[in-house]
Amino acid sequence: MGHLGRGVLAFYSLLKGRKEMKRILVSVAILILSFAGTVTAGEKQTAEAAAPPLEAKVRKLWETFKNKDKATLSSLIDDQFRMFEEGLSTFADKQAEVNAPDEYELLNYTLSDFTVKPLGPNTALVTYRAQYEGKSGGEIAKGNSIFGEVWSRSGHDWKVLYLQETYIK
């Protein structure tokens, strides 16, 4: 076989190698895309799994506040908890929130319009509307607010890490 024959053979081998390489790259791309779809589905399952328990946790938080059950209230609040509310000049911490039922008697409340947005595998943003009535210093006060809360999961236990209340006019 002459140089031309060997050249054609080498060129054919190169093309065949490129075709094989192309097949491998396409296969890898398909694998990566299918994995990405699996991750997205897994995140969706995490979000769907988080939504009902977190709404229940928020409702439990309100009920324990109303019942002045400080032990349960404390168990639902992360040690690094921070809260900010309109009219305050600084953040409140876990201890202030656990002691809040001593200063404010929650008489009744209605929670609605829940949304849960996962921020990662162990954190989620929960937003909802609260209409409530309570007593502080002998005076009745009504509230109509939007709440934004960041919840954090450690193991199987979700705790509120951050809370912000915005009053609706």
C-alpha positions as CSV (number, residue, x, y, z in Angstrom):
1,M,0.0,0.0,0.0
2,G,1.4,3.4,-1.0
3,H,1.5,6.6,0.9
4,L,-1.8,7.6,-0.5
5,G,-3.5,4.4,0.7
6,R,-2.0,4.8,4.1
7,G,-3.1,8.4,4.2
8,V,-6.7,7.5,3.2
9,L,-6.7,4.8,5.9
10,A,-5.3,7.2,8.5
11,F,-7.9,9.8,7.5
12,Y,-10.7,7.1,7.7
13,S,-9.4,6.1,11.2
14,L,-9.4,9.7,12.3
15,L,-13.0,10.2,11.1
16,K,-14.1,7.0,12.7
17,G,-12.4,8.1,15.9
18,R,-14.1,11.5,15.7
19,K,-17.5,9.8,15.1
20,E,-16.8,7.6,18.1
21,M,-15.7,10.6,20.2
22,K,-18.9,12.5,19.1
23,R,-21.0,9.5,20.2
24,I,-19.3,9.5,23.5
25,L,-19.7,13.3,24.0
26,V,-23.4,13.0,23.0
27,S,-23.9,10.1,25.5
28,V,-22.2,12.1,28.3
29,A,-24.3,15.2,27.5
30,I,-27.5,13.1,27.7
31,L,-26.3,11.6,31.0
32,I,-25.6,15.0,32.4
33,L,-29.0,16.4,31.3
34,S,-30.9,13.4,32.7
35,F,-29.0,13.8,36.0
36,A,-30.0,17.5,36.0
37,G,-33.6,16.5,35.5
38,T,-33.3,14.1,38.4
39,V,-31.8,16.8,40.7
40,T,-34.7,19.2,39.7
41,A,-37.2,16.4,40.4
42,G,-35.5,15.7,43.7
43,E,-35.7,19.4,44.6
44,K,-39.3,19.5,43.7
45,Q,-40.0,16.5,45.9
46,T,-38.1,18.2,48.7
47,A,-40.3,21.3,48.2
48,E,-43.5,19.3,48.1
49,A,-42.4,17.4,51.2
50,A,-41.5,20.6,53.1
51,A,-44.7,22.5,52.3
52,P,-47.3,20.7,54.5
53,P,-45.0,20.2,57.5
54,L,-43.9,23.8,57.5
55,E,-47.4,25.1,57.3
56,A,-48.2,22.9,60.2
57,K,-45.1,24.1,62.1
58,V,-46.2,27.7,61.6
59,R,-49.7,27.0,62.8
60,K,-48.2,25.2,65.8
61,L,-46.0,28.2,66.5
62,W,-49.0,30.5,66.6
63,E,-51.0,28.1,68.8
64,T,-48.2,27.7,71.3
65,F,-47.9,31.5,71.4
66,K,-51.6,31.8,72.1
67,N,-51.5,29.1,74.8
68,K,-48.4,30.7,76.3
69,D,-46.6,27.3,76.1
70,K,-43.1,28.6,76.4
71,A,-41.4,25.2,76.3
72,T,-42.9,24.2,73.0
73,L,-42.5,27.7,71.6
74,S,-38.8,27.5,72.5
75,S,-38.5,24.1,70.8
76,L,-39.8,25.6,67.5
77,I,-37.4,28.5,67.5
78,D,-33.7,28.2,66.4
79,D,-31.1,29.3,68.9
80,Q,-29.8,31.8,66.2
81,F,-33.3,33.3,65.7
82,R,-33.8,36.9,64.8
83,M,-37.0,38.8,64.2
84,F,-37.8,42.3,63.0
85,E,-41.2,43.9,63.1
86,E,-42.4,47.4,61.9
87,G,-42.1,49.9,64.7
88,L,-39.1,48.2,66.4
89,S,-35.6,49.8,66.3
90,T,-33.7,46.6,66.7
91,F,-33.9,42.9,66.1
92,A,-35.4,40.6,68.7
93,D,-33.8,37.3,69.6
94,K,-35.1,33.9,70.7
95,Q,-35.4,34.8,74.3
96,A,-37.5,37.9,73.5
97,E,-39.8,35.9,71.3
98,V,-40.2,33.1,73.9
99,N,-41.1,35.8,76.6
100,A,-43.4,37.8,74.2
101,P,-46.6,35.9,75.4
102,D,-46.1,37.5,78.8
103,E,-46.5,41.0,77.2
104,Y,-49.0,40.2,74.5
105,E,-52.1,38.0,74.9
106,L,-53.0,36.5,71.5
107,L,-56.8,36.2,71.6
108,N,-57.6,34.8,68.1
109,Y,-56.0,34.6,64.7
110,T,-56.5,33.4,61.1
111,L,-53.6,32.3,58.9
112,S,-54.0,32.0,55.1
113,D,-52.3,32.3,51.7
114,F,-49.3,30.0,52.6
115,T,-46.4,29.6,50.2
116,V,-43.3,27.6,50.8
117,K,-40.2,28.3,48.7
118,P,-37.2,26.0,49.2
119,L,-34.0,27.9,49.5
120,G,-31.9,24.8,49.7
121,P,-32.2,21.2,51.0
122,N,-32.5,22.4,54.6
123,T,-34.0,25.9,54.4
124,A,-37.2,27.3,53.1
125,L,-39.0,30.6,53.0
126,V,-42.6,30.6,54.2
127,T,-44.9,33.5,53.5
128,Y,-48.5,33.9,54.7
129,R,-51.1,36.3,55.8
130,A,-52.2,36.6,59.4
131,Q,-55.2,38.5,60.8
132,Y,-55.2,38.5,64.6
133,E,-56.5,40.2,67.7
134,G,-54.7,40.5,71.0
135,K,-54.4,42.4,74.2
136,S,-51.4,44.3,75.5
137,G,-51.5,46.5,78.6
138,G,-55.2,46.0,78.8
139,E,-55.8,47.4,75.3
140,I,-57.2,45.4,72.4
141,A,-55.1,45.5,69.2
142,K,-55.9,44.0,65.9
143,G,-53.4,43.1,63.2
144,N,-53.5,42.3,59.5
145,S,-50.0,41.4,58.3
146,I,-47.9,39.5,55.9
147,F,-45.3,37.3,57.5
148,G,-42.0,36.1,55.9
149,E,-40.2,33.4,57.8
150,V,-37.0,31.4,57.1
151,W,-37.2,27.9,58.4
152,S,-34.1,25.7,58.8
153,R,-34.0,21.9,59.1
154,S,-31.6,20.0,61.3
155,G,-32.1,16.3,60.9
156,H,-35.9,15.9,60.7
157,D,-36.7,18.9,62.9
158,W,-37.7,22.3,61.3
159,K,-37.2,25.5,63.4
160,V,-37.9,29.1,62.5
161,L,-34.6,31.0,62.0
162,Y,-35.9,34.4,60.9
163,L,-39.3,36.2,61.0
164,Q,-40.4,39.5,59.6
165,E,-43.9,41.0,59.9
166,T,-45.2,43.7,57.6
167,Y,-48.4,45.4,58.4
168,I,-51.1,45.7,55.7
169,K,-53.2,48.9,55.6
